[in-house]
């Protein structure tokens, strides 16, 4: 993906391969507005993702560093303890008891050792602090003293030379700009605090600044420590080997314990220095030769810049072990370390923390543990949300890392609720979507849309992807959908991204990020439009009222043949919007919309894995024709009735073709009788399907039959039965068997009993002989059973989740009573 963005559900930008796979998966889905869905249908993915299966415990790579820091701290504290004991021994016993009687060389040896070791012991924490400062600046982390000296002297020489050469403004400004660009690039555009010093760049003295930078002083102290320890070893060994402590006269009781006291002191000094050098050797062996830091960095997969984070983590762990309990460092881990740095005021520390958390959140090995720790820390989530508003180009990487981590967090149900629950979270996520529509000069015009593309120094399109991805994951939760809809200006932004130019859609091999953005925006709008309840009604109204929504989808249907997934998403949005009466009229009234949908429905020769696009088009047309007289008139003007009748023989789309024809017959009105006479040609096909098929096809065909036979005379209907080779008693028997089979309202075919009763009523009204047929088949008892088991589910045409929409004008209870009256009257 572009600019290093890694997301969980788009591992590749090759959309055609991805589309085909997604389409093939979609084709197997039976979700439709013509049957009720379980209330947890929308939340399944979220709840499933919130309870992850048991995964094997992964050993944290940073444990090697904390264990290494513990062992170093043991050596350090042991050496410090011996040094402290030696210091006390020398000051109290030797200088206090034998100061006058000490040999001159012993006095100066002891004094030198005490000065060296005393300074080292009491300044050890400060030396660690100086070393720690090296890792505080990303720019200075990899620069050694020699390069700093070279750079400083170079600038000094350049400054002197500039005083003696003529001023050439043009070339100088050009060189200055090039140097500045290189400098900005090398420092990765990191913002420096404007009101405070960077600790690693503090000049302690006004002159020779390259010597007294903090990053160089840490190295100076390191070598002085080694030199002091070496000097202690040399001085102590010289005395312990030679034992030249001076002569002791007989009877001189003041000097009789001097030799033993000196031996103890020199031994303590030697042991302390040897332990210190052992610690340094162990340090160098693991860091330089075994490359422990690089090994941990590789296991954490933090990349080349990650060594800075690892080094900083190690110094923190080591400092805690040395300055506090030796076990304090063992309590550290990279995730907590990253969260602590994230809350810093230093841009460099914020970036280190963001990089650590991003890498661990994206890693398959560490993702679950990392997201769990971040998810329960509300202050960290709030920090990430705040970072989404950072639009300074120098803070691009921090902002992108925050967005990627939030996109992973939003994939977990509980975390998505926490993210959306933060005040201002939706506004912050909205700030990622870089599209602006200028305000019109007057109320009778709309400002021009401007989608900001990637800049040379800023990846605007990357943030568009991430913003849509976060919103898409948040939209899996019903409550979050309401928050998205209530966020000012967010829905128009999302809908602006559904627009695709004709040239972009017609390019089959286009893998640009714009196609991915269109796909994600359509997925998000589909999720919002399919929301149930009052929230869904509000969202569908808001979406359809944006004047570009339907026209953008129309353009995708018109030019997007090479992107079937985009077409499928657009059609699904239309189907959901058609749940609202106003939206249905807007869709039907958009020029070319119905024509394009029929074009897709009737299109043959499509690859098998794209068949779901045809099915979706049929369902959308059935929705648009339902209870909409104006849309039915528009459809009839397209002269597609004969083609729909032919389509009833196509297994793939015959269910939706039957729905469209039924809705046309039911909703067009009496003035369209002549235009609909052609549906009678479908009667033989309908009758055969009723008596031979089962389940959903049987339901829609029975419903269509009840409407089609209204356009026939008694003689015509008799001829139809003869042509189909089916006797009326066979059809009557089939209807009675259906009512007996479904003793309770079925969820998958909720209208089958209603349609069966409607067709039975027509048959009894058509011919008196049919009344006797139904009586002999026992319809009366069956209808009484139906009256006892009627339910609300049978009184609606369509459903939004578990909520019925578009109630039938006559209840099934009334239909059953009407049928009983016809039976009794016969």
C-alpha positions in Angstrom: 0.0 0.0 0.0 1.1 3.6 -0.5 3.4 5.4 1.9 4.0 2.4 4.1 0.4 2.1 5.4 -0.5 -1.4 6.5 -4.1 -2.3 7.2 -5.7 -5.5 8.2 -8.3 -6.0 5.5 -6.4 -4.6 2.5 -3.1 -6.3 2.2 -2.8 -5.5 -1.5 -3.8 -2.7 -3.8 -4.6 -5.1 -6.6 -8.3 -4.5 -6.4 -9.5 -6.7 -9.2 -8.3 -9.9 -7.4 -9.6 -8.7 -4.1 -13.0 -7.7 -5.7 -13.5 -11.1 -7.2 -12.8 -12.9 -4.0 -15.1 -10.5 -2.0 -17.8 -10.9 -4.6 -17.6 -14.7 -4.5 -18.0 -14.5 -0.7 -20.9 -12.0 -1.0 -22.7 -14.2 -3.5 -23.2 -16.8 -0.8 -24.9 -14.4 1.6 -28.7 -14.7 1.8 -29.2 -11.4 3.6 -32.2 -9.5 2.1 -34.7 -6.9 3.1 -37.5 -9.3 2.1 -37.0 -11.4 5.2 -36.3 -10.4 8.8 -32.7 -10.6 10.1 -31.6 -11.5 13.6 -31.0 -8.6 15.9 -27.4 -9.4 16.3 -26.7 -9.6 12.6 -24.8 -6.4 12.5 -22.8 -7.0 15.6 -21.7 -10.5 14.9 -18.3 -9.5 13.5 -17.7 -7.2 16.3 -18.6 -9.5 19.0 -16.7 -12.3 17.4 -13.6 -10.2 17.1 -13.9 -9.1 20.7 -13.4 -12.6 21.9 -10.3 -13.9 20.3 -9.4 -17.6 20.4 -6.7 -18.9 22.7 -3.3 -18.1 21.2 0.0 -19.5 22.3 2.0 -17.3 24.6 4.7 -15.4 22.8 7.9 -14.6 24.7 8.5 -10.9 24.8 11.8 -10.0 23.1 12.5 -7.2 25.6 12.8 -9.7 28.4 16.3 -10.3 27.2 17.1 -6.6 27.8 15.5 -6.4 31.2 17.4 -9.6 32.3 20.6 -8.1 30.9 19.9 -4.9 32.8 19.3 -6.8 36.0 22.6 -8.7 35.7 24.5 -5.5 35.0 22.8 -3.8 38.0 23.9 -6.7 40.3 27.6 -6.2 39.2 27.3 -2.4 39.4 25.7 -2.4 42.9 28.2 -5.0 44.2 31.1 -2.9 42.8 29.6 0.2 44.3 29.2 -1.5 47.7 32.8 -2.6 47.7 33.9 0.9 46.7 31.8 2.4 49.4 33.3 0.0 52.0 36.8 0.8 50.7 36.1 4.5 50.9 34.9 4.2 54.5 37.8 2.0 55.4 40.3 4.5 54.0 38.8 7.6 55.6 38.1 6.0 59.0 40.8 3.5 59.5 43.8 4.6 57.3 43.6 8.3 57.1 41.9 8.5 60.5 44.2 6.1 62.4 47.4 6.0 60.4 47.4 9.4 58.6 50.7 10.5 60.3 52.4 7.1 60.2 51.6 6.4 56.5 54.5 6.3 54.0 54.4 9.2 51.6 53.7 6.9 48.5 50.9 5.2 50.4 49.3 8.5 51.4 49.2 9.7 47.8 48.1 6.3 46.4 45.3 6.2 48.9 44.4 9.9 48.2 44.3 9.3 44.4 42.3 6.1 44.7 39.8 7.8 47.1 39.4 10.8 44.8 38.9 8.6 41.7 36.6 6.1 43.3 34.7 8.6 45.4 34.0 10.7 42.3 32.9 7.5 40.4 30.7 6.2 43.2 28.9 9.4 44.0 28.5 10.5 40.3 27.5 7.1 38.9 23.8 8.1 38.7 24.8 11.4 37.0 26.9 9.4 34.5 23.9 7.2 33.7 21.8 10.4 33.2 24.4 11.8 30.7 24.4 8.5 28.8 20.6 8.5 28.8 20.5 11.9 27.2 22.1 10.4 24.1 18.9 8.5 23.2 16.6 11.5 23.7 17.3 13.0 20.3 16.7 11.0 17.2 19.1 13.2 15.3 21.9 12.7 17.6 21.4 9.0 18.4 23.6 7.7 15.7 26.2 10.5 15.6 29.5 9.8 17.4 31.9 12.3 18.8 34.2 12.3 15.8 31.4 13.2 13.4 30.3 15.9 15.8 33.8 17.4 16.0 34.1 17.2 12.2 30.8 18.9 11.7 31.5 21.6 14.2 35.0 22.4 12.8 33.5 22.3 9.3 31.0 25.0 10.2 33.7 27.0 11.9 35.9 26.9 8.7 32.9 27.8 6.5 32.1 30.7 8.7 35.7 32.1 8.4 35.8 31.5 4.7 32.5 33.4 4.2 34.0 36.5 5.7 36.6 36.7 2.9 34.6 35.8 -0.2 32.2 38.1 -2.1 28.6 37.7 -1.5 26.7 35.9 -4.3 23.1 36.0 -3.4 21.5 33.7 -6.1 23.9 30.7 -5.7 24.1 31.1 -2.0 20.3 31.0 -1.6 20.1 28.0 -3.8 22.8 26.1 -1.9 21.1 27.1 1.4 17.7 25.8 0.2 19.3 22.5 -0.9 21.1 22.1 2.4 17.9 22.9 4.3 16.0 20.3 2.3 18.7 17.7 3.0 18.7 18.6 6.6 14.9 18.3 6.9 14.9 15.0 5.1 17.7 13.6 7.2 15.8 14.5 10.4 12.6 13.0 9.1 10.9 16.4 9.4 10.7 16.2 13.2 9.4 19.2 15.0 11.7 20.7 17.6 10.3 22.3 20.8 10.2 26.0 20.1 10.4 27.2 23.7 12.7 24.6 25.2 16.1 23.1 24.6 16.7 19.6 23.2 18.7 18.0 26.0 21.2 16.4 23.6 21.9 19.8 22.0 22.6 21.9 25.1 25.9 23.8 24.7 27.2 24.0 28.3 29.8 26.6 27.4 29.6 29.4 24.8 32.8 28.3 23.1 34.0 24.9 21.8 30.3 23.8 21.8 31.0 20.6 20.0 33.1 19.4 23.0 30.5 20.3 25.6 27.4 19.0 24.0 25.6 16.5 26.3 25.9 13.8 23.7 29.7 14.0 23.8 30.0 14.4 27.6 28.4 11.0 28.1 31.2 9.4 26.1 33.8 11.4 27.9 32.5 10.2 31.3 32.4 6.6 30.0 36.1 6.7 29.1 37.0 8.5 32.3 35.3 5.7 34.2 37.3 3.1 32.4 40.5 5.1 33.0 39.8 5.5 36.7 39.1 1.8 37.1 42.3 0.9 35.3 44.3 3.3 37.4 42.8 1.8 40.6 43.9 -1.7 39.4 47.4 -0.5 38.6 47.9 1.4 41.8 46.4 -1.4 44.0 48.4 -4.2 42.3 51.7 -2.2 42.6 51.2 -2.0 46.4 49.8 -5.5 46.9 52.7 -7.0 44.9 55.6 -4.9 46.4 54.2 -4.6 50.0 56.5 -1.5 50.4 54.5 0.1 53.2 57.6 1.2 55.1 59.5 -0.2 58.1 58.0 -0.7 61.5 60.4 -0.3 64.5 60.3 -2.7 67.4 57.9 -1.6 70.1 56.1 0.8 67.8 52.6 -0.2 68.6 51.1 2.7 66.5 52.2 1.0 63.2 51.8 -2.7 63.9 48.3 -3.0 62.1 49.2 -0.6 59.3 50.2 -3.3 56.8 47.0 -5.3 57.3 44.9 -2.2 57.0 46.6 -1.2 53.8 46.3 -4.7 52.4 42.5 -4.7 53.1 42.1 -1.3 51.5 44.1 -2.1 48.3 42.2 -5.4 48.0 38.9 -3.7 48.3 39.9 -1.1 45.7 41.2 -3.9 43.4 38.0 -6.0 43.8 35.8 -3.0 43.2 37.7 -1.9 40.0 37.8 -5.5 38.7 34.0 -5.9 39.2 33.4 -2.6 37.4 35.6 -3.6 34.5 33.9 -7.0 34.5 30.6 -5.2 34.2 31.8 -3.1 31.3 33.3 -6.2 29.6 30.0 -8.0 30.0 28.2 -4.9 28.7 30.5 -4.6 25.6 30.3 -8.4 25.0 26.5 -8.4 24.8 26.1 -5.0 23.1 29.0 -4.8 20.7 29.9 -8.5 20.0 26.7 -10.4 20.5 24.7 -7.3 19.3 21.9 -7.9 21.8 20.2 -4.6 21.1 20.1 -5.4 17.3 18.8 -8.9 18.0 15.9 -7.6 20.1 15.2 -4.9 17.6 15.0 -7.6 14.9 12.7 -9.8 16.9 10.5 -6.8 17.6 10.6 -6.0 13.9 11.0 -2.3 14.6 13.1 -1.6 11.5 16.4 0.4 11.2 15.1 3.3 13.3 13.9 0.9 16.0 17.4 0.6 17.4 16.9 4.0 18.9 13.7 2.8 20.7 15.5 -0.3 21.9 18.5 1.6 23.2 16.2 4.0 25.0 14.2 1.2 26.6 17.4 -0.5 27.8 18.8 2.6 29.4 15.5 3.2 31.2 15.4 -0.4 32.5 19.1 -0.2 33.5 18.6 3.1 35.3 15.7 1.8 37.2 17.7 -1.3 38.3 20.6 0.9 39.4 18.8 3.7 41.0 16.1 1.7 42.7 15.5 -1.9 43.4 17.4 -4.2 41.1 14.0 -5.8 40.2 12.4 -2.5 39.1 13.6 -2.9 35.5 11.9 -6.3 35.2 8.5 -4.6 35.5 9.1 -2.8 32.2 7.8 -3.9 28.8 7.9 -2.2 25.4 4.1 -1.5 25.3 4.0 0.3 28.6 7.3 2.0 27.7 5.7 3.3 24.5 2.6 4.5 26.2 4.7 6.5 28.7 6.7 8.1 25.9 3.5 8.9 24.1 2.5 11.2 27.0 5.8 13.1 26.8 6.1 16.7 25.7 9.1 15.9 23.6 8.3 15.4 19.9 11.1 12.8 19.6 9.8 10.8 22.6 6.3 11.0 21.2 7.5 9.6 17.9 9.5 6.8 19.5 6.4 5.8 21.6 4.1 6.0 18.5 6.5 3.9 16.4 6.7 1.2 19.2 3.0 1.0 19.7 2.2 1.0 16.0 4.6 -1.8 15.2 3.4 -4.0 18.1 -0.3 -3.3 17.3 0.3 -4.3 13.7 2.4 -7.4 14.5 0.5 -10.7 14.4 2.6 -12.0 17.3 2.1 -9.1 19.6 -1.2 -7.4 18.4 -3.7 -9.0 20.8 -1.6 -8.2 23.9 -0.8 -4.7 22.7 -4.4 -3.8 21.8 -5.6 -5.2 25.1 -3.2 -3.0 27.1 -4.0 0.1 25.0 -7.8 -0.6 25.1 -8.0 -0.6 28.9 -6.0 2.7 29.1 -8.5 5.4 28.3 -5.9 8.2 28.6 -3.7 6.6 25.9 -6.8 6.2 23.6 -7.6 9.9 24.2 -4.0 10.8 23.3 -4.3 8.9 20.0 -7.6 10.7 19.2 -5.9 14.0 20.0 -3.0 13.2 17.7 -5.5 12.8 14.8 -5.8 16.6 14.8 -2.1 17.2 14.4 -1.8 18.5 10.8 1.7 19.9 10.9 3.7 18.1 8.2 6.5 17.6 10.7 4.1 15.5 12.8 2.9 13.3 9.9 4.4 10.1 11.1 3.0 10.5 14.6 -0.5 11.2 13.2 -0.3 8.3 10.8 0.8 5.9 13.6 -2.1 7.1 15.8 -4.6 6.6 13.0 -3.3 3.1 12.2 -3.4 2.0 15.9 -6.9 3.4 16.2 -7.9 1.4 13.1 -6.8 -1.7 14.8 -8.4 -0.8 18.1 -11.7 -0.1 16.4 -11.8 -3.7 15.2 -12.6 -4.9 18.7 -16.1 -4.3 19.9 -15.4 -3.0 23.4 -12.5 -0.8 22.1 -14.7 0.6 19.4 -17.2 1.8 22.0 -14.4 3.4 24.0 -13.0 5.2 21.0 -16.4 6.5 19.9 -17.2 7.4 23.5 -14.4 9.9 23.8 -15.7 13.5 23.4 -14.7 14.9 20.0 -13.5 11.5 18.7 -15.7 11.6 15.6 -14.6 15.2 14.8 -11.0 14.1 15.2 -11.5 11.1 12.8 -13.3 13.4 10.4 -10.2 15.6 10.3 -8.4 12.7 8.6 -10.7 13.0 5.6 -9.0 15.6 3.4 -11.8 16.8 1.2 -13.0 20.3 1.0 -16.1 21.8 -0.7 -15.8 25.5 -1.0 -18.8 27.4 0.2 -20.9 28.7 -2.7 -21.1 32.4 -3.3 -24.9 32.2 -3.1 -27.6 30.0 -1.7 -28.6 28.8 -5.2 -25.3 27.0 -5.8 -23.0 24.4 -4.2 -19.3 24.9 -3.8 -16.9 22.9 -5.9 -15.5 19.7 -4.4 -11.8 19.5 -3.8 -10.2 16.2 -2.8 -6.6 16.9 -1.7 -4.2 14.4 -3.3 -0.8 13.5 -1.8 1.7 16.2 -1.5 5.4 15.7 -2.0 5.9 16.0 1.8 2.5 14.8 3.1 0.4 11.7 2.4 -3.1 13.2 2.4 -4.5 10.2 0.6 -3.1 7.8 3.2 -5.1 9.6 5.9 -8.2 9.4 3.8 -7.9 5.6 3.7 -7.2 5.4 7.4 -10.1 7.7 8.3 -12.6 5.7 6.3 -11.2 2.4 7.7 -11.6 3.6 11.3 -15.2 4.8 10.6 -16.0 1.5 8.8 -14.9 -0.5 11.8 -16.8 1.8 14.2 -19.9 1.5 12.1 -20.2 -2.2 13.0 -21.8 -1.0 16.2 -25.3 0.4 16.0 -24.7 3.2 18.5 -21.6 4.4 16.7 -23.6 4.7 13.4 -25.8 7.2 15.1 -22.7 9.2 16.3 -21.3 9.2 12.8 -24.6 10.5 11.4 -24.8 13.2 14.1 -21.2 14.5 13.5 -21.5 17.8 11.7 -20.2 17.7 8.1 -19.0 14.0 8.3 -21.7 12.4 6.1 -21.1 14.8 3.2 -17.4 14.2 3.4 -17.9 10.4 3.2 -20.3 10.7 0.3 -17.8 13.0 -1.6 -15.4 10.1 -1.6 -17.9 7.8 -3.4 -17.5 9.9 -6.5 -15.3 8.3 -9.2 -14.4 9.8 -12.6 -15.3 7.9 -15.7 -11.7 7.6 -16.7 -10.9 6.0 -13.4 -13.7 3.5 -13.5 -13.0 2.4 -17.1 -9.4 1.5 -16.4 -9.6 -2.2 -15.5 -6.0 -2.3 -14.3 -6.1 0.9 -12.2 -4.6 0.2 -8.8 -4.6 3.8 -7.6 -5.5 4.6 -4.0 -8.6 6.4 -5.3 -10.3 3.2 -6.2 -9.6 1.9 -2.7 -11.0 5.1 -1.2 -14.2 4.8 -3.3 -14.6 1.2 -2.2 -14.2 2.0 1.5 -16.5 5.0 1.3 -19.2 2.8 -0.4 -18.8 0.1 2.3 -19.2 2.7 5.0 -22.3 4.3 3.4 -23.8 0.8 3.0 -23.3 0.0 6.7 -24.8 3.3 7.7 -27.8 2.9 5.3 -28.5 -0.6 6.5 -28.7 0.5 10.2 -32.0 -0.6 11.9 -34.4 1.3 14.0 -34.9 5.0 14.4 -31.2 5.6 14.0 -31.4 3.8 10.6 -34.3 5.9 9.5 -32.5 9.1 10.4 -29.3 8.0 8.6 -31.1 6.9 5.4 -32.9 10.3 5.4 -29.6 12.2 5.9 -27.8 10.1 3.3 -30.5 10.5 0.6 -30.8 14.2 1.2 -27.2 14.8 0.2 -27.6 15.7 -3.4 -24.6 13.8 -4.6 -25.3 10.4 -3.1 -27.5 8.9 -5.8 -25.8 10.5 -8.7 -22.4 9.2 -7.6 -23.8 5.7 -7.4 -25.5 6.2 -10.9 -22.0 7.1 -12.3 -20.5 3.9 -10.8 -23.3 1.8 -12.4 -22.9 3.6 -15.7 -19.1 3.4 -16.1 -18.0 0.7 -13.5 -18.4 -2.5 -15.5 -14.8 -3.3 -14.8 -15.3 -2.8 -11.0 -18.2 -5.1 -10.1 -17.5 -4.8 -6.4 -18.1 -1.1 -6.5 -21.3 -1.7 -8.5 -22.5 -4.2 -5.9 -21.8 -1.9 -3.0 -23.7 1.0 -4.8 -26.7 -1.2 -5.5 -26.8 -2.4 -1.9 -26.9 1.2 -0.8 -29.8 1.9 -3.1 -31.7 -1.1 -1.7 -31.2 0.1 1.8 -32.2 3.7 1.0 -35.3 2.5 -0.7 -36.7 1.5 2.8 -37.6 5.2 3.0 -40.4 6.5 0.8 -38.7 9.9 0.0 -35.4 8.2 -0.9 -37.3 5.7 -3.2 -38.7 8.7 -5.1 -35.3 10.4 -5.3 -33.6 7.2 -6.7 -36.3 6.6 -9.3 -36.3 10.2 -10.3 -32.6 10.3 -10.9 -32.1 10.1 -14.7 -30.8 6.8 -16.0 -30.8 5.0 -12.6 -33.6 2.5 -13.4 -32.3 1.9 -16.8 -28.8 1.1 -15.6 -30.2 -1.3 -13.0 -32.2 -3.2 -15.6 -29.2 -3.3 -17.9 -27.2 -5.0 -15.1 -30.1 -7.3 -14.3 -30.5 -8.5 -17.9 -26.8 -8.7 -18.7 -25.8 -12.2 -19.6 -22.4 -13.8 -19.9 -21.0 -12.3 -16.6 -18.4 -14.4 -14.8 -19.9 -16.7 -12.2 -18.3 -14.9 -9.3 -20.0 -11.7 -10.4 -23.5 -13.0 -10.5 -24.3 -11.4 -7.2 -24.2 -8.0 -8.9 -27.2 -9.1 -11.1 -29.0 -10.5 -8.0 -28.5 -7.2 -6.2 -29.8 -5.2 -9.1 -33.0 -7.3 -9.1 -33.5 -6.8 -5.4 -33.0 -3.1 -5.7 -35.5 -2.8 -8.6 -38.0 -4.9 -6.6 -37.6 -2.4 -3.7 -38.0 0.6 -5.9 -41.2 -0.7 -7.5 -42.7 -1.6 -4.1 -45.6 0.7 -3.2 -44.3 3.4 -5.6 -46.7 4.2 -8.3 -44.4 6.8 -9.9 -41.5 4.3 -10.1 -43.8 1.7 -11.6 -44.8 4.1 -14.3 -41.1 4.9 -14.9 -40.3 1.2 -15.2 -43.2 0.6 -17.6 -42.0 3.4 -19.8 -38.7 1.5 -20.2 -40.8 -1.4 -21.9 -39.1 -4.1 -19.9 -42.2 -6.2 -19.0 -41.6 -8.8 -21.8 -38.0 -9.1 -20.9 -38.9 -9.6 -17.2 -41.3 -12.4 -18.2 -38.4 -14.0 -20.2 -36.2 -13.6 -17.2 -38.5 -15.8 -15.1 -36.9 -18.7 -16.8 -33.4 -17.7 -15.7 -32.6 -19.5 -12.4 -30.2 -16.9 -11.2 -32.5 -13.9 -11.2 -36.0 -15.3 -11.5 -36.9 -14.7 -7.8 -36.2 -11.0 -8.1 -37.8 -10.8 -11.6 -41.0 -12.3 -10.0 -40.8 -9.7 -7.2 -40.5 -6.9 -9.7 -43.4 -8.1 -11.8 -45.6 -8.6 -8.7 -44.9 -5.1 -7.4 -45.6 -3.6 -10.8 -49.0 -5.4 -11.0 -49.8 -4.4 -7.4 -48.7 -0.8 -7.4 -49.1 0.6 -11.0 -52.8 1.3 -10.7 -55.8 0.6 -13.0 -54.6 3.1 -15.7 -51.7 0.8 -16.5 -53.8 -2.3 -17.2 -53.0 -2.4 -20.9 -49.2 -2.0 -20.4 -49.2 -4.9 -17.9 -51.3 -7.3 -20.0 -48.0 -8.8 -21.2 -47.4 -10.4 -17.8 -50.1 -13.0 -18.6 -47.6 -14.7 -20.8 -45.7 -15.7 -17.7 -48.7 -17.6 -16.3 -47.6 -21.1 -17.5 -44.1 -20.6 -16.1 -45.6 -19.4 -12.8 -47.9 -22.4 -12.5 -45.2 -24.9 -13.1 -42.9 -23.2 -10.5 -45.7 -23.2 -7.9 -46.4 -27.0 -8.3 -42.8 -28.1 -8.7 -40.6 -25.8 -6.8 -40.2 -25.2 -3.1 -39.2 -22.5 -0.6 -38.4 -19.0 -1.7 -39.1 -19.4 -5.4 -42.5 -21.0 -4.6 -43.3 -18.0 -2.4 -42.6 -15.3 -4.9 -44.4 -17.2 -7.7 -47.5 -17.7 -5.7 -47.5 -14.0 -4.9 -47.0 -13.2 -8.6 -49.8 -15.6 -9.6 -52.3 -13.8 -7.4 -51.5 -10.6 -9.3 -51.1 -11.9 -12.8 -54.5 -13.8 -12.9 -56.2 -10.4 -12.2 -55.4 -9.4 -15.8 -57.2 -12.5 -17.3 -60.7 -13.4 -18.0 -62.2 -16.7 -16.9 -61.7 -18.2 -20.3 -58.1 -17.0 -20.6 -57.2 -18.4 -17.2 -58.7 -21.8 -18.2 -56.7 -21.8 -21.4 -53.5 -21.0 -19.3 -54.1 -24.0 -17.1 -54.6 -26.2 -20.2 -51.4 -24.9 -21.8 -49.4 -25.4 -18.6 -50.8 -29.0 -18.4 -51.9 -28.3 -14.8 -55.4 -28.8 -13.5 -57.0 -26.3 -11.1 -57.4 -29.1 -8.5 -53.7 -29.7 -8.6 -53.0 -26.0 -7.9 -55.6 -26.0 -5.1 -54.1 -29.1 -3.6 -50.6 -27.4 -3.7 -51.9 -24.3 -1.9 -53.6 -26.4 0.9 -50.5 -28.5 1.4 -48.5 -25.3 1.7 -50.8 -24.0 4.4 -50.6 -27.3 6.2 -46.8 -27.5 5.9 -46.3 -24.0 7.4 -48.5 -24.2 10.5 -46.5 -21.3 11.9 -45.2 -18.2 10.2 -41.8 -19.1 8.6 -39.0 -16.6 8.9 -37.3 -17.3 5.5 -40.6 -17.2 3.6 -42.7 -14.9 5.8 -45.3 -14.2 3.1 -46.0 -17.6 1.7 -49.2 -18.3 3.7 -50.5 -14.8 2.8 -49.8 -15.3 -0.9 -51.4 -18.8 -0.8 -54.6 -17.4 0.7 -54.6 -14.6 -1.8 -54.4 -17.0 -4.7 -57.0 -19.3 -3.2 -59.4 -16.3 -2.9 -58.9 -15.5 -6.6 -59.5 -19.1 -7.6 -62.8 -19.2 -5.6 -63.9 -15.9 -7.0 -62.9 -17.0 -10.5 -64.9 -20.2 -10.5 -67.6 -21.6 -8.2 -66.3 -25.1 -8.8 -63.0 -24.1 -7.1 -65.0 -23.5 -3.8 -66.1 -27.1 -3.8 -62.6 -28.3 -4.6 -61.1 -26.4 -1.6 -63.9 -27.6 0.7 -63.1 -31.2 -0.3 -59.4 -30.6 0.4 -60.2 -29.4 3.9 -59.2 -25.7 3.4 -61.7 -24.6 6.1 -59.9 -26.4 8.9 -56.5 -25.2 7.6 -57.7 -21.6 7.5 -59.0 -21.8 11.1 -55.5 -23.0 12.1 -54.0 -20.1 10.2 -56.2 -17.6 12.1 -55.0 -19.0 15.4 -51.3 -18.7 14.4 -51.1 -15.4 12.5 -48.3 -13.1 13.5 -47.1 -9.6 12.7 -44.3 -10.9 10.5 -46.9 -11.9 7.9 -48.3 -8.3 7.6 -45.2 -6.6 6.1 -43.6 -6.6 2.7 -40.0 -5.9 3.8 -37.9 -5.7 7.0 -35.2 -3.6 8.5 -33.6 -6.0 10.8 -36.4 -7.3 13.0 -38.6 -4.3 12.3 -41.4 -4.6 9.7 -41.5 -1.9 7.0 -44.3 -1.3 4.4 -47.3 -2.9 6.0 -49.8 -4.7 3.8 -53.1 -2.9 3.4 -55.0 -6.0 4.4 -53.9 -8.2 7.3 -53.5 -11.9 6.9 -56.2 -12.4 9.6 -58.6 -10.5 7.4 -57.5 -12.5 4.3 -58.1 -15.8 6.1 -61.6 -14.6 7.2 -62.4 -13.5 3.7 -61.4 -17.0 2.4 -63.6 -18.7 5.0 -66.6 -16.5 4.0 -66.1 -17.5 0.4 -66.0 -21.2 1.4 -69.2 -20.9 3.5 -70.9 -18.9 0.8 -70.2 -21.6 -1.8 
